[in-house]
Every structure is written in structure tokens, then in C-alpha cells.
Amino acid sequence: MSDEPTDEEVVRTAAEAAEGVVFAHYDQSAVTDLDVTVTFEEGVLDVDVYLNAPDDPDPDEVAREAAETAGEAVDELFAA
């Protein structure tokens, strides 16, 4: 049995981290649409964040930060 996290744990960790970044910047009621898509196949993580929210802060920047943070959270998961 491997000590590495399951694919499901990886996806959940990444999605939760991305959502955490978004909601650290915006009230939940201010977010019109949020779609976090995470795939983890054959050791490759893909995180896509679509965010429709007010222009301050820039939603594109927040989405980018959310995706980067998701990757960092998964790196920490594997390092644990």
C-alpha cells in the first residue's frame, strides 16, 4: 500500500485551496459564478478556475492566484 495521497484527495485538496483563495478576496454573495475544475491523471495536475466577480480585485488575477495556490497545496500534500 502506498503512502501517497489518492487521486480523490489530490483533487479535493486542490479544489478547496482554490476556493479558499477566491473567498478570501470576495464575499461569497459577491461571486456571480465560480467554476473550479481539477483533474489529476498519471501524476499530472490540471487546475482551471473560472471566476465571475466584481472588478476589484481583478478576477483574472484572483483566478490565477487560486490555481497557483491549488498546485502548492497539492505539492504540500505529497511532501507530508
DOZAFI-924597 format. One record per residue (C-alpha): residue number from 1; residue in one letter; z, y, x. Coordinates in nm, 3 decimals. Example, Ala and Ser with C-alpha at 12.3 -4.5 7.8 and 13.67 -1.06 7.14 Angstrom:
2
<pt pos="1" code="A" pz="0.780" py="-0.450" px="1.230"/>
<pt pos="2" code="S" pz="0.714" py="-0.106" px="1.367"/>
END
This chain:
80
<pt pos="1" code="M" pz="0.000" py="0.000" px="0.000"/>
<pt pos="2" code="S" pz="-0.094" py="0.342" px="0.128"/>
<pt pos="3" code="D" pz="0.145" py="0.636" px="0.156"/>
<pt pos="4" code="E" pz="-0.140" py="0.877" px="0.085"/>
<pt pos="5" code="P" pz="-0.141" py="1.056" px="-0.250"/>
<pt pos="6" code="T" pz="-0.356" py="0.916" px="-0.528"/>
<pt pos="7" code="D" pz="-0.674" py="1.094" px="-0.633"/>
<pt pos="8" code="E" pz="-0.494" py="1.192" px="-0.953"/>
<pt pos="9" code="E" pz="-0.207" py="1.351" px="-0.757"/>
<pt pos="10" code="V" pz="-0.456" py="1.542" px="-0.542"/>
<pt pos="11" code="V" pz="-0.644" py="1.677" px="-0.845"/>
<pt pos="12" code="R" pz="-0.322" py="1.770" px="-1.029"/>
<pt pos="13" code="T" pz="-0.176" py="1.943" px="-0.720"/>
<pt pos="14" code="A" pz="-0.492" py="2.147" px="-0.665"/>
<pt pos="15" code="A" pz="-0.524" py="2.248" px="-1.031"/>
<pt pos="16" code="E" pz="-0.158" py="2.350" px="-1.058"/>
<pt pos="17" code="A" pz="-0.180" py="2.556" px="-0.739"/>
<pt pos="18" code="A" pz="-0.494" py="2.736" px="-0.857"/>
<pt pos="19" code="E" pz="-0.344" py="2.814" px="-1.198"/>
<pt pos="20" code="G" pz="-0.026" py="2.936" px="-1.030"/>
<pt pos="21" code="V" pz="-0.221" py="3.193" px="-0.828"/>
<pt pos="22" code="V" pz="-0.407" py="3.319" px="-1.136"/>
<pt pos="23" code="F" pz="-0.091" py="3.358" px="-1.341"/>
<pt pos="24" code="A" pz="0.088" py="3.527" px="-1.051"/>
<pt pos="25" code="H" pz="-0.174" py="3.804" px="-1.080"/>
<pt pos="26" code="Y" pz="-0.217" py="3.821" px="-1.458"/>
<pt pos="27" code="D" pz="-0.006" py="3.773" px="-1.768"/>
<pt pos="28" code="Q" pz="-0.123" py="3.462" px="-1.947"/>
<pt pos="29" code="S" pz="-0.214" py="3.674" px="-2.252"/>
<pt pos="30" code="A" pz="-0.447" py="3.891" px="-2.038"/>
<pt pos="31" code="V" pz="-0.661" py="3.595" px="-1.928"/>
<pt pos="32" code="T" pz="-0.955" py="3.556" px="-2.165"/>
<pt pos="33" code="D" pz="-1.085" py="3.237" px="-2.005"/>
<pt pos="34" code="L" pz="-0.976" py="3.018" px="-1.716"/>
<pt pos="35" code="D" pz="-1.154" py="2.703" px="-1.608"/>
<pt pos="36" code="V" pz="-1.028" py="2.517" px="-1.304"/>
<pt pos="37" code="T" pz="-1.245" py="2.220" px="-1.211"/>
<pt pos="38" code="V" pz="-1.117" py="1.992" px="-0.938"/>
<pt pos="39" code="T" pz="-1.286" py="1.682" px="-0.804"/>
<pt pos="40" code="F" pz="-1.169" py="1.459" px="-0.522"/>
<pt pos="41" code="E" pz="-1.414" py="1.189" px="-0.425"/>
<pt pos="42" code="E" pz="-1.435" py="0.996" px="-0.099"/>
<pt pos="43" code="G" pz="-1.188" py="1.232" px="0.065"/>
<pt pos="44" code="V" pz="-1.379" py="1.548" px="-0.031"/>
<pt pos="45" code="L" pz="-1.200" py="1.810" px="-0.240"/>
<pt pos="46" code="D" pz="-1.407" py="2.046" px="-0.454"/>
<pt pos="47" code="V" pz="-1.233" py="2.326" px="-0.643"/>
<pt pos="48" code="D" pz="-1.419" py="2.561" px="-0.875"/>
<pt pos="49" code="V" pz="-1.233" py="2.841" px="-1.052"/>
<pt pos="50" code="Y" pz="-1.391" py="3.046" px="-1.330"/>
<pt pos="51" code="L" pz="-1.180" py="3.338" px="-1.443"/>
<pt pos="52" code="N" pz="-1.243" py="3.596" px="-1.714"/>
<pt pos="53" code="A" pz="-0.966" py="3.853" px="-1.688"/>
<pt pos="54" code="P" pz="-0.911" py="4.230" px="-1.652"/>
<pt pos="55" code="D" pz="-1.076" py="4.403" px="-1.356"/>
<pt pos="56" code="D" pz="-0.752" py="4.491" px="-1.178"/>
<pt pos="57" code="P" pz="-0.710" py="4.293" px="-0.962"/>
<pt pos="58" code="D" pz="-1.069" py="4.178" px="-0.916"/>
<pt pos="59" code="P" pz="-1.101" py="3.842" px="-1.096"/>
<pt pos="60" code="D" pz="-1.355" py="3.716" px="-0.840"/>
<pt pos="61" code="E" pz="-1.105" py="3.778" px="-0.560"/>
<pt pos="62" code="V" pz="-0.828" py="3.609" px="-0.755"/>
<pt pos="63" code="A" pz="-1.053" py="3.309" px="-0.829"/>
<pt pos="64" code="R" pz="-1.139" py="3.281" px="-0.458"/>
<pt pos="65" code="E" pz="-0.771" py="3.302" px="-0.363"/>
<pt pos="66" code="A" pz="-0.687" py="3.039" px="-0.626"/>
<pt pos="67" code="A" pz="-0.947" py="2.797" px="-0.487"/>
<pt pos="68" code="E" pz="-0.827" py="2.852" px="-0.129"/>
<pt pos="69" code="T" pz="-0.464" py="2.805" px="-0.230"/>
<pt pos="70" code="A" pz="-0.556" py="2.482" px="-0.411"/>
<pt pos="71" code="G" pz="-0.706" py="2.348" px="-0.089"/>
<pt pos="72" code="E" pz="-0.400" py="2.450" px="0.110"/>
<pt pos="73" code="A" pz="-0.171" py="2.279" px="-0.144"/>
<pt pos="74" code="V" pz="-0.369" py="1.956" px="-0.105"/>
<pt pos="75" code="D" pz="-0.353" py="1.984" px="0.274"/>
<pt pos="76" code="E" pz="0.027" py="2.014" px="0.244"/>
<pt pos="77" code="L" pz="0.033" py="1.713" px="0.012"/>
<pt pos="78" code="F" pz="-0.139" py="1.498" px="0.273"/>
<pt pos="79" code="A" pz="0.083" py="1.636" px="0.552"/>
<pt pos="80" code="A" pz="0.403" py="1.543" px="0.366"/>
END
